[in-house]
Amino acid sequence: MRPKLEDVAKLANVSKTTVSRVLNKRGYLSQETIEKVEAAMQELNYQPNVVARQLYNKKTNLIGLIFPTVANPFFGELVAILENELYQRGYKVIIGNSMNNRQKETDYLNQLLNEQVDGLIVGAHNQGIEEYRYEHLPIVAIDRVMNQDIPIIESDNYLGGQKATELLIKQGAKVILHTNGPADLDTPAMRRRQAYEATMKAHGLKPETIIVDFNISYEEKQTIFQRLFEEHPTVEAIFASNDVDAMMIYQIAQQKHYRVPEDLLIVGYDGTTLMRTLFPELATIVQPIKMMALQAIEVLEQRLNKQPTENEYICPVTVHHGKTGTKKETST
C-alpha cells in the first residue's frame, strides 16, 4: 500500500501540518524537525501527490495583519484602511491582535502560515521572532523594525519630533518633557526622541525623556504620569509620543489644576481622525495613515510579484495646531 502523509507524520512523531509545511517549505521549522520528517519520508519511500502540492501552493489571496491592538486609535484606523483597500484589490484579510505578547504573536504567525497566507503586513513590537525569517513569504512592516530584509513603512518620525519640540520652544517653554519607549527598543518612533533631545540641546535646553513602555496597562501609565507632575513641578510643556498618552496627561493636568495651555502646553503624535474629531483642541503631529497603508500594500504586492523594493519608505508628517500647543494671547 502506498504510504500516506499521516504515515510520515506518525513515524516522525509530528503533526500532519508539520509534514505539509516541510513539503511546501512554508513557515519556520527547526532543522532537526525538517531532517526528522525527511528521514521518515525516505524510510517509507513517500512520494508527495504532485497535484495536491500544486493546489497547496496556489495563491490564496489571503493577507495576514498582525498589530498590537485595534483598540488603539492609530492601529484601529490603520487596520481599517488596510482591510478595506485589500478587499477592494481582491484579497481576504485575517487579523491578529498580538497585544504585545511575544508568544501570542508567534502563535498568530504560525496560524497564519498554516492558513497559507500570501503575505503579511505587521505592526507589532516584538523583535527577533524566528518565524519572521521565512524568506519565501512576503512581509512588510509598518513603523516597526522586524528583520533587516523586511521593508519598513513609517512617517518621518525625526521631522515630527523636531516640529513638536520647536513648536513648544517657540511658545516660550523651557522645561519641556518627552514621553517615549525604552531606549533599547529599536523602532522608528525612537527617532522622535532623538529629534526632541537634539532640538532641545540646539536651543541650550536640557532634554528629559520619561520612559513609558508601550506594553503596560493604562493604570500603570496613569501612575507614571501622576509621578511625572510630582517629580517635575516646574514643567512647562510635554511632548507625548502618542495622542492617547497626551490625552491622559491632559486629564491628569486638569485634575492637578494646571491650566492648559496657560500653565502647561501639550503636543501629541499620530493625529488620527478619531482623536482630531473627539479632541480637536489637542495639538499633534499628524501621521499620514492612509498614505502609509497604501504604501504598505503597494510594497507588499511588489514583493508578491518578486519585484525589488527599498528597505525603508518615509511618509511626510504635518502639524495640527490645536489649542493645547499654543498659549492664548493676552490683551494689552
Backbone as numpy.savetxt, mean C-alpha at the origin, in Angstrom:
# Nx Ny Nz CAx CAy CAz Cx Cy Cz
-2.71 -49.87 -14.68 -3.56 -48.66 -14.68 -2.68 -47.41 -14.68
-3.05 -46.47 -15.51 -2.28 -45.23 -15.62 -2.37 -44.43 -14.32
-1.21 -44.03 -13.75 -1.24 -43.27 -12.48 -1.92 -41.92 -12.66
-2.61 -41.47 -11.58 -3.31 -40.21 -11.59 -2.60 -39.18 -10.71
-3.05 -37.95 -10.81 -2.44 -36.87 -10.04 -2.54 -37.15 -8.54
-3.66 -37.72 -8.10 -3.82 -38.01 -6.67 -2.85 -39.09 -6.20
-2.44 -39.99 -7.13 -1.45 -41.00 -6.77 -0.10 -40.36 -6.48
0.24 -39.36 -7.28 1.49 -38.61 -7.06 1.43 -37.88 -5.72
0.31 -37.25 -5.46 0.14 -36.50 -4.20 0.29 -37.42 -3.00
-0.31 -38.61 -3.09 -0.24 -39.56 -1.97 1.19 -40.03 -1.73
1.90 -40.36 -2.81 3.27 -40.84 -2.68 4.20 -39.75 -2.15
3.99 -38.52 -2.61 4.84 -37.40 -2.17 4.40 -36.82 -0.84
3.22 -37.30 -0.35 2.67 -36.82 0.92 2.41 -35.31 0.88
1.80 -34.86 -0.23 1.41 -33.47 -0.38 -0.01 -33.44 -0.93
-0.58 -32.25 -1.03 -1.94 -32.12 -1.58 -1.91 -32.17 -3.10
-3.09 -32.43 -3.68 -3.20 -32.42 -5.15 -2.92 -31.01 -5.69
-3.31 -29.99 -4.92 -3.05 -28.61 -5.33 -1.55 -28.35 -5.46
-0.79 -28.90 -4.51 0.67 -28.71 -4.55 1.27 -29.38 -5.78
0.81 -30.59 -6.09 1.29 -31.27 -7.29 0.97 -30.45 -8.54
-0.26 -29.94 -8.58 -0.68 -29.11 -9.71 0.19 -27.87 -9.86
0.53 -27.28 -8.73 1.37 -26.07 -8.77 2.78 -26.39 -9.24
3.28 -27.56 -8.86 4.61 -27.97 -9.34 4.58 -28.17 -10.85
3.52 -28.83 -11.33 3.40 -29.10 -12.77 3.32 -27.82 -13.58
2.61 -26.83 -13.04 2.35 -25.61 -13.81 3.20 -24.44 -13.39
4.13 -24.72 -12.44 5.07 -23.68 -11.99 4.33 -22.43 -11.56
3.31 -22.62 -10.71 2.53 -21.50 -10.19 2.70 -21.43 -8.68
2.99 -20.23 -8.19 3.09 -20.04 -6.75 4.44 -20.44 -6.19
4.68 -20.01 -4.96 5.96 -20.31 -4.31 5.92 -21.71 -3.69
6.95 -22.49 -3.97 7.12 -23.80 -3.37 8.58 -23.98 -3.02
8.85 -24.64 -1.91 10.23 -24.88 -1.54 10.86 -25.88 -2.51
12.18 -25.79 -2.65 12.89 -26.70 -3.53 12.70 -28.15 -3.07
12.64 -28.35 -1.77 12.44 -29.69 -1.22 11.12 -30.29 -1.68
10.05 -29.46 -1.64 8.73 -29.92 -2.08 8.74 -30.25 -3.57
9.34 -29.38 -4.36 9.41 -29.61 -5.81 10.12 -30.92 -6.12
11.25 -31.14 -5.48 12.02 -32.36 -5.72 11.26 -33.60 -5.28
10.51 -33.49 -4.16 9.73 -34.62 -3.65 8.63 -35.00 -4.64
7.94 -34.00 -5.20 6.87 -34.25 -6.16 7.45 -34.82 -7.46
8.56 -34.25 -7.92 9.17 -34.73 -9.16 9.65 -36.17 -9.02
10.18 -36.51 -7.83 10.63 -37.88 -7.58 9.45 -38.85 -7.62
8.32 -38.43 -7.05 7.12 -39.27 -7.05 6.60 -39.48 -8.47
6.62 -38.42 -9.29 6.17 -38.54 -10.67 7.06 -39.49 -11.45
8.37 -39.41 -11.20 9.31 -40.27 -11.90 9.13 -41.73 -11.48
8.94 -41.95 -10.18 8.76 -43.31 -9.68 7.50 -43.94 -10.24
6.45 -43.18 -10.37 5.17 -43.69 -10.88 5.07 -43.62 -12.40
6.09 -42.98 -13.02 6.06 -42.74 -14.47 4.78 -41.97 -14.85
4.49 -40.94 -14.04 3.29 -40.13 -14.23 3.46 -39.19 -15.41
2.50 -39.20 -16.33 2.51 -38.30 -17.49 1.32 -37.35 -17.37
1.57 -36.04 -17.22 0.45 -35.10 -17.09 -0.42 -35.07 -18.33
-1.68 -34.82 -18.11 -2.63 -34.66 -19.21 -2.36 -33.32 -19.90
-1.87 -33.41 -21.13 -1.47 -32.19 -21.85 -2.65 -31.25 -22.06
-3.81 -31.81 -22.42 -4.99 -30.97 -22.64 -5.40 -30.25 -21.37
-5.36 -31.02 -20.25 -5.73 -30.41 -18.96 -4.76 -29.29 -18.60
-3.48 -29.50 -18.88 -2.49 -28.46 -18.57 -2.70 -27.23 -19.43
-3.08 -27.43 -20.69 -3.34 -26.28 -21.56 -4.53 -25.48 -21.03
-5.57 -26.22 -20.59 -6.72 -25.53 -20.01 -6.34 -24.81 -18.72
-5.47 -25.49 -17.95 -5.04 -24.93 -16.67 -4.26 -23.64 -16.87
-3.47 -23.60 -17.91 -2.61 -22.43 -18.14 -3.30 -21.33 -18.94
-4.53 -21.55 -19.32 -5.26 -20.54 -20.07 -5.51 -19.31 -19.20
-5.55 -18.15 -19.82 -5.84 -16.93 -19.06 -7.18 -17.03 -18.36
-7.20 -16.62 -17.13 -8.44 -16.66 -16.35 -9.15 -15.30 -16.33
-8.42 -14.24 -16.69 -8.93 -12.87 -16.57 -9.29 -12.53 -15.13
-8.61 -13.18 -14.21 -8.76 -12.88 -12.79 -7.56 -12.05 -12.32
-7.83 -10.95 -11.64 -6.76 -10.11 -11.07 -6.96 -10.07 -9.56
-5.90 -10.32 -8.82 -5.96 -10.27 -7.37 -5.51 -8.92 -6.84
-6.22 -8.41 -5.85 -5.85 -7.15 -5.17 -5.60 -7.47 -3.70
-4.44 -7.10 -3.18 -4.14 -7.28 -1.76 -3.79 -5.93 -1.16
-4.64 -5.43 -0.26 -4.42 -4.14 0.39 -4.68 -4.29 1.89
-4.15 -3.37 2.70 -4.30 -3.50 4.15 -5.76 -3.57 4.60
-6.57 -2.59 4.18 -7.98 -2.58 4.57 -8.72 -1.55 3.73
-9.87 -1.93 3.19 -10.66 -0.98 2.41 -11.43 -0.05 3.34
-11.33 -0.26 4.67 -11.96 0.65 5.62 -11.22 1.98 5.67
-9.94 1.98 5.30 -9.17 3.22 5.23 -9.61 3.98 3.98
-9.92 5.28 4.09 -10.44 6.04 2.93 -9.54 5.97 1.70
-8.21 6.05 1.90 -7.30 6.01 0.75 -7.38 4.68 0.03
-7.24 3.58 0.78 -7.28 2.26 0.16 -8.68 1.93 -0.37
-9.71 2.38 0.35 -11.07 2.13 -0.11 -11.34 2.77 -1.46
-10.93 4.03 -1.63 -11.14 4.72 -2.89 -10.27 4.10 -3.99
-9.05 3.76 -3.65 -8.14 3.17 -4.62 -8.67 1.83 -5.13
-9.10 0.97 -4.21 -9.61 -0.35 -4.60 -10.89 -0.22 -5.42
-11.75 0.73 -5.05 -13.00 0.93 -5.80 -12.72 1.31 -7.25
-11.75 2.19 -7.45 -11.39 2.61 -8.82 -10.75 1.45 -9.57
-9.85 0.72 -8.90 -9.19 -0.41 -9.54 -10.21 -1.46 -9.98
-11.13 -1.81 -9.06 -12.13 -2.84 -9.37 -13.00 -2.43 -10.54
-13.46 -1.19 -10.54 -14.35 -0.72 -11.60 -13.64 -0.68 -12.95
-12.42 -0.18 -12.96 -11.67 -0.07 -14.21 -11.30 -1.46 -14.75
-10.91 -2.36 -13.87 -10.58 -3.72 -14.30 -11.81 -4.43 -14.86
-12.96 -4.20 -14.23 -14.22 -4.77 -14.73 -14.53 -4.25 -16.13
-14.33 -2.95 -16.34 -14.57 -2.36 -17.65 -13.67 -2.97 -18.72
-12.52 -3.46 -18.31 -11.56 -4.05 -19.25 -11.72 -5.57 -19.37
-12.76 -6.11 -18.75 -13.05 -7.53 -18.91 -12.44 -8.45 -17.88
-11.92 -7.88 -16.78 -11.33 -8.71 -15.73 -12.31 -8.89 -14.58
-12.15 -10.00 -13.87 -12.83 -10.20 -12.58 -11.79 -9.97 -11.49
-12.25 -9.53 -10.33 -11.33 -9.13 -9.27 -11.59 -9.93 -7.99
-10.52 -10.37 -7.37 -10.58 -10.98 -6.05 -9.80 -10.09 -5.09
-10.45 -9.66 -4.01 -9.83 -8.70 -3.09 -9.51 -9.37 -1.76
-8.30 -9.13 -1.27 -7.90 -9.62 0.04 -7.48 -8.47 0.94
-8.11 -8.35 2.11 -7.72 -7.35 3.11 -6.70 -7.99 4.06
-5.45 -7.62 3.94 -4.40 -8.28 4.72 -4.36 -7.82 6.17
-4.93 -6.64 6.46 -4.92 -6.07 7.81 -3.49 -5.98 8.37
-2.52 -5.86 7.45 -1.10 -5.75 7.82 -0.61 -6.94 8.63
-1.28 -8.08 8.45 -0.89 -9.31 9.10 -0.10 -10.14 8.09
1.17 -10.39 8.39 2.05 -11.08 7.44 1.51 -12.46 7.07
1.05 -13.22 8.06 0.54 -14.55 7.78 -0.73 -14.49 6.95
-1.61 -13.53 7.27 -2.85 -13.39 6.52 -2.55 -13.01 5.08
-1.58 -12.14 4.89 -1.20 -11.73 3.53 -0.64 -12.92 2.75
0.19 -13.72 3.42 0.75 -14.91 2.78 -0.35 -15.89 2.41
-1.33 -16.07 3.31 -2.44 -16.99 3.04 -3.27 -16.50 1.85
-3.57 -15.19 1.84 -4.32 -14.63 0.72 -3.56 -14.82 -0.58
-2.26 -14.59 -0.53 -1.44 -14.71 -1.73 -1.48 -16.13 -2.27
-1.35 -17.10 -1.39 -1.41 -18.49 -1.82 -2.78 -18.86 -2.38
-3.84 -18.33 -1.74 -5.19 -18.59 -2.25 -5.37 -18.01 -3.65
-4.84 -16.81 -3.85 -4.96 -16.17 -5.16 -4.17 -16.93 -6.21
-3.00 -17.43 -5.83 -2.21 -18.22 -6.76 -2.94 -19.51 -7.13
-3.60 -20.11 -6.16 -4.36 -21.33 -6.42 -5.58 -21.06 -7.29
-6.11 -19.84 -7.22 -7.25 -19.45 -8.05 -6.80 -19.14 -9.48
-5.49 -19.20 -9.72 -4.94 -18.95 -11.06 -5.19 -17.52 -11.54
-4.93 -16.55 -10.68 -5.04 -15.16 -11.11 -3.98 -14.88 -12.16
-4.31 -13.99 -13.09 -3.36 -13.62 -14.13 -2.31 -12.65 -13.61
-2.66 -11.88 -12.60 -1.73 -10.89 -12.06 -2.21 -10.36 -10.73
-1.35 -9.59 -10.07 -1.65 -9.01 -8.76 -1.34 -7.52 -8.75
-2.19 -6.76 -8.03 -1.89 -5.37 -7.68 -1.89 -5.32 -6.16
-0.78 -4.90 -5.59 -0.57 -5.03 -4.15 -0.27 -3.68 -3.51
-0.87 -3.45 -2.33 -0.58 -2.23 -1.59 -0.38 -2.50 -0.12
-0.09 -3.76 0.22 0.11 -4.13 1.63 1.52 -3.75 2.09
1.71 -3.75 3.41 2.95 -3.22 3.99 4.05 -4.24 4.19
3.71 -5.52 4.23 4.71 -6.53 4.55 5.71 -6.72 3.42
6.96 -6.92 3.80 8.03 -7.04 2.82 8.74 -8.38 2.98
9.39 -8.83 1.92 10.21 -10.02 1.99 9.43 -11.32 1.97
8.13 -11.28 1.65 7.35 -12.51 1.57 7.78 -13.28 0.32
8.19 -14.53 0.53 8.79 -15.31 -0.55 7.85 -15.49 -1.74
6.55 -15.60 -1.48 5.62 -15.84 -2.57 5.63 -14.72 -3.61
6.06 -13.52 -3.22 6.12 -12.42 -4.18 7.31 -12.56 -5.13
8.15 -13.55 -4.89 9.31 -13.76 -5.75 9.00 -14.67 -6.94
7.74 -15.03 -7.07 7.38 -15.89 -8.19 7.50 -15.09 -9.49
8.53 -15.42 -10.26 8.92 -14.57 -11.38 7.96 -14.60 -12.57
7.11 -15.62 -12.68 6.24 -15.73 -13.84 4.89 -15.02 -13.64
4.63 -14.51 -12.45 3.35 -13.86 -12.19 3.52 -12.35 -12.20
2.83 -11.64 -13.10 2.92 -10.17 -13.14 2.37 -9.55 -11.85
3.18 -8.71 -11.21 2.78 -8.04 -9.97 3.14 -6.56 -10.09
2.26 -5.70 -9.62 2.51 -4.26 -9.56 2.18 -3.80 -8.14
3.03 -2.97 -7.57 2.81 -2.44 -6.22 2.37 -0.99 -6.28
1.51 -0.59 -5.37 1.10 0.81 -5.25 1.57 1.34 -3.90
2.47 2.32 -3.97 2.98 3.01 -2.78 3.67 2.05 -1.80
4.19 0.94 -2.28 4.88 -0.03 -1.43 6.10 -0.58 -2.14
7.19 -0.78 -1.39 8.36 -1.47 -1.92 8.20 -2.94 -1.59
8.05 -3.78 -2.60 7.86 -5.21 -2.38 9.18 -5.95 -2.58
9.54 -6.12 -3.84 10.83 -6.69 -4.23 11.39 -5.83 -5.35
12.67 -5.96 -5.62 13.34 -5.09 -6.58 12.76 -5.18 -7.99
12.21 -6.34 -8.34 11.71 -6.51 -9.71 10.23 -6.21 -9.86
9.59 -5.69 -8.81 8.17 -5.34 -8.87 8.02 -3.83 -9.06
7.38 -3.38 -10.16 7.21 -1.93 -10.39 6.38 -1.28 -9.29
6.70 -0.02 -8.97 6.00 0.72 -7.93 5.30 1.92 -8.54
4.02 2.08 -8.21 3.25 3.27 -8.59 3.08 4.10 -7.33
3.41 5.36 -7.39 3.33 6.19 -6.18 3.08 7.65 -6.52
2.66 8.40 -5.52 2.57 9.85 -5.70 3.95 10.43 -5.41
4.15 11.69 -5.74 5.44 12.33 -5.51 5.54 12.66 -4.02
5.91 11.65 -3.24 5.93 11.78 -1.79 6.89 12.85 -1.30
8.04 12.97 -1.94 9.01 13.96 -1.49 8.47 15.38 -1.71
7.94 15.62 -2.91 7.39 16.94 -3.20 6.20 17.23 -2.29
5.39 16.20 -2.01 4.25 16.38 -1.12 4.68 16.77 0.28
5.71 16.10 0.80 6.24 16.44 2.12 6.83 17.83 2.15
7.48 18.20 1.08 8.07 19.53 0.97 6.99 20.61 0.94
5.95 20.39 0.13 4.87 21.37 0.02 4.14 21.55 1.36
3.89 20.44 2.05 3.19 20.50 3.33 4.00 21.30 4.35
5.29 21.02 4.42 6.14 21.69 5.40 6.30 23.17 5.07
6.50 23.49 3.81 6.66 24.89 3.41 5.38 25.68 3.64
4.23 25.02 3.45 2.95 25.69 3.70 2.86 26.14 5.15
3.28 25.27 6.07 3.22 25.58 7.50 4.25 26.65 7.88
5.42 26.56 7.30 6.47 27.54 7.60 6.05 28.93 7.11
5.42 28.99 5.95 4.97 30.28 5.40 3.89 30.92 6.26
3.20 30.09 7.05 2.19 30.62 7.96 2.81 31.12 9.26
4.14 31.04 9.36 4.84 31.56 10.53 5.14 30.52 11.60
4.76 29.27 11.38 5.02 28.23 12.37 6.50 27.87 12.42
6.99 27.65 13.64 8.39 27.26 13.82 8.51 25.90 14.49
7.61 25.62 15.43 7.60 24.31 16.09 6.61 23.43 15.34
7.15 22.67 14.40 6.32 21.85 13.52 6.69 20.38 13.71
5.70 19.57 14.04 5.91 18.14 14.22 5.39 17.39 12.99
5.93 16.19 12.80 5.49 15.33 11.69 5.24 13.93 12.21
4.16 13.29 11.78 3.91 11.90 12.14 4.21 11.02 10.95
4.89 9.90 11.20 5.23 8.98 10.12 5.51 7.61 10.71
5.69 6.62 9.84 5.95 5.26 10.30 7.38 5.07 10.74
7.71 3.86 11.21 9.08 3.57 11.64 10.09 3.83 10.53
11.26 4.33 10.91 12.28 4.71 9.93 12.80 3.51 9.14
12.71 2.31 9.72 13.24 1.13 9.04 12.24 0.50 8.07
11.03 1.11 7.95 10.04 0.60 7.01 10.29 1.23 5.65
10.72 0.43 4.69 11.12 0.92 3.38 9.89 1.11 2.50
9.29 2.30 2.57 8.14 2.62 1.74 8.35 3.99 1.10
7.72 4.25 -0.05 7.81 5.58 -0.65 7.33 6.68 0.28
6.38 6.36 1.18 5.86 7.36 2.12 6.94 7.91 3.03
8.03 7.16 3.20 9.13 7.63 4.03 9.76 8.90 3.45
9.56 9.12 2.15 10.11 10.32 1.52 9.41 11.59 2.01
8.17 11.43 2.51 7.48 12.58 3.11 8.28 13.05 4.33
8.73 12.09 5.11 9.53 12.41 6.29 10.87 13.04 5.88
11.51 12.46 4.89 12.80 12.99 4.42 12.65 14.43 3.95
11.56 14.70 3.22 11.33 16.06 2.73 11.03 17.02 3.87
10.23 16.57 4.83 9.91 17.40 6.00 11.18 17.77 6.74
12.01 16.79 7.04 13.23 17.05 7.82 14.21 17.93 7.06
14.35 17.70 5.75 15.26 18.52 4.94 14.76 19.96 4.84
13.45 20.14 4.68 12.88 21.49 4.56 13.00 22.25 5.87
12.74 21.57 6.98 12.89 22.21 8.29 14.32 22.69 8.50
15.29 21.83 8.21 16.70 22.19 8.40 17.10 23.32 7.46
16.56 23.33 6.25 16.87 24.38 5.29 16.41 25.75 5.78
15.38 25.76 6.64 14.88 27.02 7.21 15.40 27.26 8.62
16.40 26.49 9.03 16.99 26.67 10.35 16.10 26.23 11.48
15.16 25.32 11.19 14.23 24.83 12.21 14.56 23.39 12.58
14.15 22.99 13.78 14.45 21.65 14.27 13.32 20.69 13.91
13.61 19.66 13.10 12.56 18.68 12.77 12.37 17.68 13.91
11.15 17.23 14.08 10.88 16.18 15.07 9.75 15.31 14.56
10.08 14.06 14.29 9.10 13.11 13.76 8.57 12.21 14.86
7.25 12.12 14.96 6.59 11.24 15.92 6.28 9.93 15.21
6.79 8.82 15.74 6.59 7.52 15.10 5.19 6.98 15.40
4.46 6.70 14.34 3.12 6.12 14.46 3.06 4.93 13.52
3.14 3.74 14.06 3.12 2.53 13.25 1.74 2.36 12.61
1.73 2.08 11.32 0.46 1.93 10.59 -0.36 0.77 11.13
0.29 -0.22 11.70 -0.39 -1.45 12.11 -1.18 -1.33 13.40
-0.96 -0.28 14.18 -1.59 -0.21 15.50 -3.05 0.22 15.40
-3.78 0.01 16.48 -5.21 0.32 16.52 -5.43 1.83 16.67
-6.68 2.24 16.42 -7.03 3.65 16.59 -6.87 4.07 18.05
-7.16 3.17 18.97 -7.01 3.49 20.39 -5.55 3.77 20.74
-4.65 2.96 20.17 -3.21 3.19 20.41 -2.75 4.50 19.78
-3.30 4.80 18.61 -2.96 6.08 17.96 -3.42 7.25 18.81
-4.62 7.15 19.36 -5.13 8.23 20.20 -4.22 8.48 21.40
-3.70 7.40 21.96 -2.78 7.53 23.09 -1.52 8.28 22.67
-1.00 7.94 21.51 0.20 8.61 20.99 -0.07 10.09 20.76
-1.23 10.41 20.17 -1.54 11.80 19.87 -1.85 12.61 21.14
-2.44 11.96 22.13 -2.65 12.62 23.41 -1.29 12.98 24.02
-0.38 12.02 23.99 0.95 12.24 24.55 1.74 13.29 23.76
1.46 13.35 22.46 2.12 14.34 21.61 1.92 15.75 22.16
0.68 16.08 22.54 0.39 17.42 23.05 0.98 17.62 24.45
1.03 16.54 25.22 1.59 16.65 26.58 3.10 16.86 26.53
3.76 16.19 25.60 5.22 16.28 25.52 5.71 17.46 24.70
4.82 18.05 23.91 5.19 19.19 23.06 4.16 20.32 23.23
4.10 20.92 24.42 3.08 21.95 24.71 3.22 23.20 23.85
4.40 23.41 23.25 4.60 24.62 22.43 4.38 24.36 20.94
3.86 23.19 20.60 3.66 22.86 19.19 2.77 23.90 18.51
3.19 24.30 17.31 2.44 25.30 16.54 1.79 24.71 15.30
2.33 23.60 14.82 1.80 23.00 13.60 2.16 21.52 13.55
1.30 20.74 12.87 1.54 19.30 12.71 1.27 18.91 11.26
2.25 18.24 10.67 2.09 17.65 9.34 1.89 16.16 9.55
0.65 15.70 9.38 0.33 14.28 9.58 0.56 13.51 8.29
1.01 12.28 8.41 1.35 11.49 7.22 0.13 10.99 6.46
-1.06 11.11 7.04 -2.29 10.77 6.32 -3.46 11.54 6.92
-4.55 11.59 6.20 -5.70 12.39 6.61 -6.43 11.83 7.82
-6.44 10.51 7.98 -7.11 9.92 9.14 -6.40 10.35 10.42
-5.07 10.30 10.40 -4.31 10.77 11.57 -4.53 12.26 11.80
-4.57 13.02 10.72 -4.79 14.48 10.82 -6.14 14.76 11.47
-7.15 14.00 11.09 -8.49 14.17 11.65 -8.49 13.84 13.15
-7.80 12.76 13.53 -7.73 12.38 14.94 -7.01 13.46 15.74
-5.93 13.99 15.18 -5.18 15.05 15.86 -6.04 16.30 16.02
-6.81 16.61 15.00 -7.71 17.77 15.05 -8.72 17.62 16.20
-9.30 16.43 16.32 -10.30 16.19 17.37 -9.68 16.29 18.76
-8.50 15.72 18.93 -7.83 15.78 20.23 -7.43 17.22 20.57
-6.98 17.96 19.56 -6.61 19.36 19.76 -7.81 20.17 20.26
-8.97 19.91 19.69 -10.17 20.61 20.13 -10.53 20.25 21.57
-10.35 18.97 21.91 -10.62 18.53 23.29 -9.70 19.23 24.28
-8.51 19.56 23.82 -7.53 20.23 24.67 -7.61 21.75 24.54
-8.66 22.21 23.87 -8.97 23.64 23.75 -7.96 24.41 22.90
-7.32 23.73 21.97 -6.52 24.43 20.96 -7.49 24.97 19.91
-7.26 26.16 19.48 -8.06 26.72 18.38 -7.31 26.43 17.08
-8.01 25.78 16.14 -7.42 25.48 14.83 -8.14 26.37 13.81
-7.40 27.23 13.11 -5.95 27.27 12.94 -5.23 28.31 13.79
-5.95 29.05 14.63 -5.30 30.17 15.34 -4.15 29.70 16.23
-4.35 28.63 17.00 -3.31 28.13 17.91 -2.50 26.99 17.31
-3.12 26.26 16.40 -2.47 25.07 15.86 -2.86 24.89 14.39
-1.85 24.71 13.55 -2.07 24.43 12.13 -1.92 22.93 11.89
-2.75 22.39 11.00 -2.70 20.95 10.70 -2.78 20.74 9.19
-1.87 19.92 8.67 -1.91 19.52 7.26 -1.83 18.00 7.19
-2.69 17.40 6.38 -2.69 15.95 6.21 -2.09 15.52 4.89
-2.35 14.27 4.52 -1.84 13.73 3.26 -2.79 12.64 2.78
-3.19 12.69 1.56 -4.02 11.73 0.81 -5.06 12.46 -0.01
-5.89 13.29 0.66 -6.89 14.08 -0.07 -7.92 13.24 -0.81
-8.42 12.20 -0.15 -9.45 11.38 -0.80 -10.74 12.19 -0.98
-11.55 11.73 -1.91 -12.83 12.39 -2.15 -13.68 12.40 -0.89
-13.67 11.28 -0.16 -14.46 11.19 1.07 -14.04 12.23 2.09
-12.74 12.33 2.36 -12.26 13.27 3.37 -12.49 14.71 2.95
-12.30 15.02 1.67 -12.50 16.40 1.22 -13.98 16.78 1.19
-14.85 15.76 1.14 -16.30 16.01 1.18 -16.78 16.18 2.62
-16.33 15.28 3.51 -16.78 15.30 4.90 -16.08 16.36 5.74
-14.82 16.63 5.39 -14.02 17.58 6.18 -13.22 18.49 5.24
-13.93 19.32 4.47 -13.25 20.18 3.49 -12.30 21.19 4.13
-12.47 21.42 5.44 -11.61 22.38 6.12 -10.17 21.87 6.28
-9.97 20.56 6.14 -8.64 20.00 6.35 -7.72 20.33 5.19
-6.62 21.00 5.50 -5.58 21.23 4.49 -4.84 19.92 4.29
-4.60 19.56 3.04 -3.97 18.26 2.80 -3.26 18.22 1.45
-2.34 17.28 1.34 -1.67 17.03 0.07 -2.49 15.96 -0.64
-2.93 16.25 -1.85 -3.84 15.36 -2.58 -3.07 14.42 -3.49
-3.22 13.13 -3.22 -2.66 12.12 -4.12 -3.63 11.92 -5.30
-3.12 11.79 -6.52 -4.01 11.57 -7.68 -4.41 10.09 -7.75
-5.36 9.72 -6.90 -5.68 8.30 -6.71 -6.12 7.63 -8.01
-6.98 8.31 -8.79 -7.44 7.70 -10.04 -6.27 7.52 -11.01
-5.41 8.51 -11.10 -4.25 8.42 -11.98 -3.35 7.25 -11.57
-3.16 7.09 -10.25 -2.32 6.00 -9.75 -2.94 4.64 -10.07
-4.27 4.54 -9.92 -4.96 3.28 -10.20 -4.84 2.92 -11.68
-5.09 3.89 -12.55 -5.02 3.64 -13.99 -3.60 3.31 -14.43
-2.63 3.97 -13.82 -1.23 3.68 -14.13 -0.87 2.26 -13.72
-1.37 1.84 -12.56 -1.09 0.49 -12.07 -1.66 -0.56 -13.03
-2.87 -0.34 -13.51 -3.49 -1.29 -14.44 -2.74 -1.31 -15.77
-2.35 -0.14 -16.23 -1.60 -0.07 -17.49 -0.29 -0.83 -17.39
0.42 -0.65 -16.28 1.70 -1.34 -16.09 1.48 -2.84 -15.95
0.40 -3.23 -15.23 0.10 -4.66 -15.08 -0.17 -5.29 -16.44
-0.92 -4.61 -17.29 -1.22 -5.17 -18.62 0.05 -5.25 -19.47
0.95 -4.30 -19.29 2.23 -4.38 -19.99 3.00 -5.63 -19.54
2.97 -5.89 -18.25 3.65 -7.08 -17.72 2.96 -8.37 -18.21
1.62 -8.34 -18.27 0.88 -9.49 -18.77 1.24 -9.81 -20.22
1.53 -8.75 -20.98 1.88 -8.91 -22.39 3.38 -9.00 -22.62
4.13 -9.23 -21.53 5.58 -9.42 -21.60 6.31 -8.20 -22.16
5.73 -7.00 -21.95 6.36 -5.76 -22.41 7.24 -5.19 -21.30
8.29 -4.46 -21.64 9.17 -3.88 -20.62 8.47 -2.78 -19.83
8.80 -2.67 -18.55 8.23 -1.64 -17.69 9.34 -0.97 -16.89
9.03 0.20 -16.34 9.97 0.91 -15.48 9.90 0.34 -14.07
10.88 0.69 -13.25 10.87 0.25 -11.85 9.96 1.11 -10.98
9.75 2.38 -11.41 9.02 3.33 -10.57 8.26 4.32 -11.43
7.04 4.61 -11.01 6.19 5.59 -11.70 5.69 6.59 -10.65
6.06 7.85 -10.81 5.72 8.88 -9.83 4.66 9.81 -10.39
3.54 9.93 -9.68 2.43 10.77 -10.11 2.44 12.09 -9.32
2.04 13.20 -9.95 2.11 14.51 -9.30 1.08 14.69 -8.18
1.43 15.52 -7.20 0.51 15.84 -6.11 0.08 17.30 -6.20
-1.01 17.62 -5.53 -1.47 19.00 -5.45 -1.80 19.32 -3.99
-2.01 20.60 -3.71 -2.32 21.03 -2.35 -3.78 21.45 -2.27
-4.49 20.90 -1.29 -5.84 21.35 -0.98 -5.72 22.35 0.17
-5.98 23.61 -0.10 -5.77 24.66 0.91 -7.00 24.79 1.82
-7.08 23.89 2.77 -8.16 23.96 3.74 -7.85 24.94 4.86
-8.85 25.24 5.68 -8.70 26.24 6.74 -7.72 25.82 7.84
-7.54 24.49 8.03 -6.67 24.06 9.13 -5.20 24.37 8.86
-4.87 24.70 7.62 -3.47 25.00 7.30 -3.18 26.45 7.06
-4.19 27.31 7.27 -4.01 28.74 7.01 -4.60 29.54 8.15
-3.77 30.38 8.77 -4.26 31.21 9.87 -5.17 32.30 9.34
-6.23 32.55 10.10 -7.15 33.61 9.70 -6.46 34.96 9.82
-6.75 35.80 8.83 -6.16 37.14 8.87 -6.87 37.97 9.94
-6.07 38.69 10.71 -6.64 39.54 11.75 -6.85 40.94 11.20
-7.95 41.53 11.59 -8.26 42.88 11.10 -7.36 43.89 11.78
-6.97 44.91 11.03 -6.10 45.97 11.57 -6.88 47.25 11.75
